[in-house]
């Protein structure tokens, strides 16, 4: 992929991620809802019944999870490709070392793959058990 294609993909992703915030409708009523002691510290839910803090929290969680798994998978893919290329070049130069190269490559690939699993775990934590939920009042 060329440089222009990568830039176009990032611009498209940026517009898709910000579309929810740009296209969100606000409440058009001119009268303010009644404030009681129970709701004094809370924001009023929007017309659809969703709390604005929850919407921002969910959007940021999805964005963080997507970036975590996307960058993790991209990095591990590049690392695995480089490891396999190095092992194949080494085996082509010296076929007698194929057994040792294969063993070392498999251990290295397992270590590299563990990084992708860590990124997946972080993404799942961000989506389902986010420790930052209290900051947004969710």
N, C-alpha and C positions, 0 to 999 in steps of 0.2 A: 504494500500500500504506500502510496505517495504521501508527501507532506500535506498536500491540499486535502486529501481524503481524510486524514487524521484530524485536521483542523475542522473540517466540515462535520465529522462525527461528534467532536467535542462541542461544537456550537449547537448542533441538534440536541444533544443530551442536556445542555444548559437550558435551552428553551423548553424542553419537555419537563425538566425538574421545576422550573419556575412557573409553568403554566397554571398550576393549581393556585398559587398565590396571586397571580395576575388576574385570573378569571374569577376569583372568588367574589361573590356578591356580599355586600354589607346590608345590615338591617336598615330599612328605609322609614321606619316609624319615627315620628317626631317626639312622641312622649316617651319619657324614660320609665322603665319598669319600677315598681315599688321596691324600696330597699327595706328589708327587715333585719333583725339582729342575726338571723341565720345566714343571710346572703350578703352581709355587709362587706366581707373581705373577698368575696368571689366575683369573678367576672360573669356577666350575664351570658347565657348561651346564645349563639347566633340563631337566625330564623329556623335553620334546619335542626336545631337542638344540640349542635356540637359546640363544645367549649373551644374558643380560639386557641387557648394554650395547648389543648390536646391536639389540635390540627397541626400546629407548629411542631410540637413534640414528635408526633407520628411522622411528619415529613422529614424532620432531621434524623430520626431513627432509621428510616428507610434509606435515606441518602448515605448515612454512615455505614449501614450494613452493605449497601451496594458497592460503595468504594472499598470497603474492607475485603470483600470476597473478590471483587474485580481486580484490584491491585495484587492481592495475594495469589490469585490464579495466574495472572499475567507474569508475575515474577518467578513463580515456580515453573511455569512452562518454559520460560527462557532458560532457567537454570538446568532443567532436565534436558533440554535440547543441547545445551553446551556440554553437559556431562556425557551424553551418549555420543556426541560428535568426537569428543576427546578420547573416549574409550575405543571407538571404531578406528580412529586414526592411529592410536597406539597399537591396536591389534593388527592393523594393516602393515605397520612398520616392523613389528616383531611378533609374528604369529605364536611363538612359544609362550608368551605371557598372557595369552587369551584367558586362561582360567583365573589368574589373579586379577586381571583387569575386570572380568565379569563380576567377581565377588565384590571388589571395591566399588564398582559402579552401582551394583544393586544396593549396597549399604548407603551409598551417597544418594541414590534416588529415593530411598526410604526416608532419609533425613530431609531431603527437599520436599517430599510430599507431606511431611509432618507440618511444614510451614503453611501449606494450603489448608490443612485440617485446623490449625490454629486460627487462621483467618475465618474459616467457616464457624468455628465456635464463637469468635468475637461477633460475627454477624448475627448469630442466633441469640446471643446475650443482648445485643442492641435491640433486636426485634421483640423478644419475649420476656426478658428479665432485666430491663434497663435500670442500672443503679442511679441514673440521673433523672428518673421520673419525678422525684420530689421537688426538683428545681423548677419544673414546669407546672407543679400543682396537679399532677395527674394521679 
